[in-house]
Amino acid sequence: MKKLNLIIIALVLLSLSSYAQDSTNFYATMALSDAKELKKDLPNEIQILDERRNEAAVYLTPNAGHVLHDRVLVHGPGYIFKKSEEDAIAALYKDSKESPHTRMAFTITEDAIVNQTLDLINTQNIENQILELENYGTRYHNRAAATQAANDLKVKWEAMATTYGRTDVSVRLFNHVNTGMPSVIMTIEGVQTPDEFVVVGGHLDSTSSQGNNDAPGADDDASGIATITEAARALFEVGFVPNRTIEVMAYAAEEIGLVGSAEIASQYSNNNVNVISAVQFDMTNYNGSANDVSFITDYTDGSLNSFLMQLADHYNTTGTHEITYGTSLCNYGCSDHASWTNEGYMAAFPFEANFGQHNGNIHTANDTFSISGTADHAAKFAKLCAEYLIETAKSGVLSIDESLVDSVLVTIYNDQLVYNLEGANKNFKSVAFFDMQGRKVYETQITSNKGTVSIESFNAGIYVVNFRIDQKTSVSKKIVVK
Ligand SMILES: [Zn+2]
């Protein structure tokens, strides 16, 4: 019995200390000014190991970490966790300026599908998911509820892909070294350049400065997770197939020093994964400023920020999809975009409000959906997210099997499209009609290779009829409706 008790005690101690900073001192990097201030206020709780430019490598107590977290100007822990002294110091001397990764020329070319997608962004879906995540109570990284939220999100994303028949989508858990909570990554494989990636993300964990017993984290950052989920769903609904690979990421353990995103970005960099750019959505649902979106200009990429502004100028100037924007600062270790920036990737962070005007309830038990009461603000970010994904990943050109074109026969008779696909000797699954602006006006499943589709409700004009065999292969014919 005694021995068993000792083993149990040892296991409890082991689990308490397995993620350093919850119970013991740990290494990190932070802004030099923050390190000096902490040293002045808590001289016995922080050791400055090295400094370079405006950054310090430090060894600190969990309490000092919490004090900094509560002091940060806008958001985030204010420090980046490092697993050893060596890693903390090395981070100071790492030059991210000479990026080994592709710098892409950004273009805006996908008007038809973007405009169609903007109409599909559903505010209610965002609200539902924020409430779903809020209901876990607290998603602090070492809580069972945090891991449960990650497992459940994987199932939700998989179900979403299945609903839209997306065989090009996969979802995986990314297990970490410095937290027991996994991140969740949804991959939409590019049809032409699958080795080039575009990334959007938010963090799934939450925290409370009152002890993490009640950290609903609705705005910080259930709102970001709901935003990127709804953007991806709209892409599925519109039938967007990307040229480049898209990854949608729900990061673990952001609140304890960007732990999840740092491990992912570092692994991608070590494996030479060509991430074109990454955009972070962390707090999207509190409308605190005159502008809808504040682009954070520190620790982000200037040309990517400019591109996101160009997207808003192009797609969101007036009407129901209007988005106004400004710029703001967020400081050191502010959110997961910094993990990508540190690895030399282009990253951006569109934030819910200007410096000092964001949701003041974050990191408390009051960070609930009821503070905003609607997901209208987050919906604007979901639109920006969808625009960014479509315009950076670009529409995949579905392979059209020319050899099949002649064996696909269509005629129009009595307001019906009459089709005969038997000569192709393939199983066709659906037929879609596109107008000359590229808008999908109608789509239906087909179960037989011979049949009719009513086009009675179509306006006169030219349409492209697209018969699809699978996600990547289809055959198109033009028709004229009089
Ligand atoms: Zn956050």
Residues whose N, C-alpha, C, O or C-beta is under 5 A from the ligand:
A	BS01	ZN	D220 D221 D282
